[in-house]
Amino acid sequence: MAALRASSISCTLRECSARRTVQSPARCWWDWTSSITSVARARSFLVLVACVALQSVGAQTATPDSVAAPRRFRIGATPLGPGQFTYETTLERGSGTTVIGTRTTTVAISSYAGLAAWLLVETKSGDGVNATDTLFAGLSDLHPIHWSSSLAGARLGAEFRGDTVFGATSAPSGRRSMVFSIPSGTLVSGSMLEAALRVLPLQTGWEDSTSTLSISLANSAVIPTRLSVIGEDRVRVPAGTYDCWVVAVHADPGRGLYWVTKQNPIVVRSAIDVPSMGGAQLVSALIRTSR
C-alpha cells in the first residue's frame, strides 16, 4: 500500500490562482477537467485547496482538434446497474489528514430528449462550497449526451452530437462558447470515468488508451489518457474491506490510482496528487453505498 500511495490519484478539476489569506480563502473560479474530476476546498489553516487537476495549468494550451488521441477504447455499459456511492474526501500531507467534505455519485436510468439514458450525478460539499456535475450518457456504451456542471457562480453546459461538442462556460469573469470535435470514447467527467471502471474488463495485465476532455473558461483540450491494471490490493475503507484491482490512470502529466472491487465492481478508493502542495494527496474513501 505504501508504494501505491506514493503515486495515487483521483479525478479532478484544475487548480486556480487565489489570494493567500488565512482568515478568508479566496473564491476559486475553476477549470472543468473531465475524466478525473474532484472539487475541494481546504480549511482556512491550509489556506486553499481549490480545484486540483491531473494536468498543470500551463501545460494544456492545445485545442481539441490539434490533439490526436487513441480511438480503440470501448465501454460496454449494459451491466453497469444503478446505485449511489458516498465518499469522504480528505487531504493527506505527510502524517497529517484533513477532512475536506463529502462527494456522492448517483447512477440511475433516466431519459434525455425522449430517449432512455444513464444519469450520472456527482455532488460535492465541504466548507460551504457545493458543486454539482450531471451527465446523461448512452445506455449501451456511456457515450456522452448532455453535460452540465456548476460551482458557485461558474457554470458549464455541453451537448454532444456524434463526435461534436456544442457548449458554453460562464463565470463572473465572462462567458465563452465552444464547438469542437472529440474522439469516440473520450471521458468527459469524473462520474463517467468511475462508471466506466465498473464495466471495463479489468484483469491482470489489462490496459487500454483513450482521451480526456479538459474544458476551462479560457480554452479546451483533449488529453491522451492511459489506463492499466497495475496490481491487486485488499483495501479497507469506512464502508468495509474489499479485494480490488488497482487501476492506474495517466493523463499527462498526471498519474493516478483507483481501487475497483473485483466482485460487483465499484470504485471504493481513489486519490490525487496535489503537486502545488508539496506532495499532498486528495483522497476519496467509500463511506456507504446503496444499490
BELLIN-V997474 format. One record per residue. RES is the residue in one letter. PHI is phi in whole degrees, 0 to 359 (NA if undefined). Layout:
res=[RES/RES]
phi=[PHI/PHI]
This chain:
res=[M/A/A/L/R/A/S/S/I/S/C/T/L/R/E/C/S/A/R/R/T/V/Q/S/P/A/R/C/W/W/D/W/T/S/S/I/T/S/V/A/R/A/R/S/F/L/V/L/V/A/C/V/A/L/Q/S/V/G/A/Q/T/A/T/P/D/S/V/A/A/P/R/R/F/R/I/G/A/T/P/L/G/P/G/Q/F/T/Y/E/T/T/L/E/R/G/S/G/T/T/V/I/G/T/R/T/T/T/V/A/I/S/S/Y/A/G/L/A/A/W/L/L/V/E/T/K/S/G/D/G/V/N/A/T/D/T/L/F/A/G/L/S/D/L/H/P/I/H/W/S/S/S/L/A/G/A/R/L/G/A/E/F/R/G/D/T/V/F/G/A/T/S/A/P/S/G/R/R/S/M/V/F/S/I/P/S/G/T/L/V/S/G/S/M/L/E/A/A/L/R/V/L/P/L/Q/T/G/W/E/D/S/T/S/T/L/S/I/S/L/A/N/S/A/V/I/P/T/R/L/S/V/I/G/E/D/R/V/R/V/P/A/G/T/Y/D/C/W/V/V/A/V/H/A/D/P/G/R/G/L/Y/W/V/T/K/Q/N/P/I/V/V/R/S/A/I/D/V/P/S/M/G/G/A/Q/L/V/S/A/L/I/R/T/S/R]
phi=[NA/299/293/293/296/297/222/260/214/222/268/209/245/290/290/248/286/206/289/266/232/293/287/217/302/291/286/252/260/262/262/279/241/283/63/231/238/219/248/215/224/284/292/301/288/267/69/197/245/270/239/260/242/291/249/286/300/283/280/258/245/286/273/304/291/265/249/269/242/300/238/268/294/227/240/258/270/305/273/302/80/286/170/226/228/246/236/269/253/231/253/250/217/62/265/260/229/241/285/262/168/229/224/233/249/244/242/214/274/220/212/218/54/83/245/297/204/283/249/246/239/239/242/229/214/160/54/79/252/248/221/226/230/233/227/266/224/298/295/271/216/62/297/292/242/215/228/222/209/212/212/52/270/262/222/226/220/213/248/242/229/64/260/247/251/242/190/202/239/211/198/306/280/144/237/213/265/208/216/198/256/227/290/300/88/297/275/241/202/297/294/293/299/293/293/298/297/284/240/290/281/293/193/304/86/292/204/199/227/207/215/238/271/244/237/239/291/253/203/224/208/248/248/305/225/241/240/204/278/253/166/235/204/256/246/250/231/305/280/147/246/224/273/230/276/256/252/267/238/247/230/314/264/274/217/214/230/230/260/243/296/285/257/45/306/212/275/253/205/209/207/220/288/240/303/290/245/60/93/292/229/262/240/244/231/296/263/203/218/221/224]
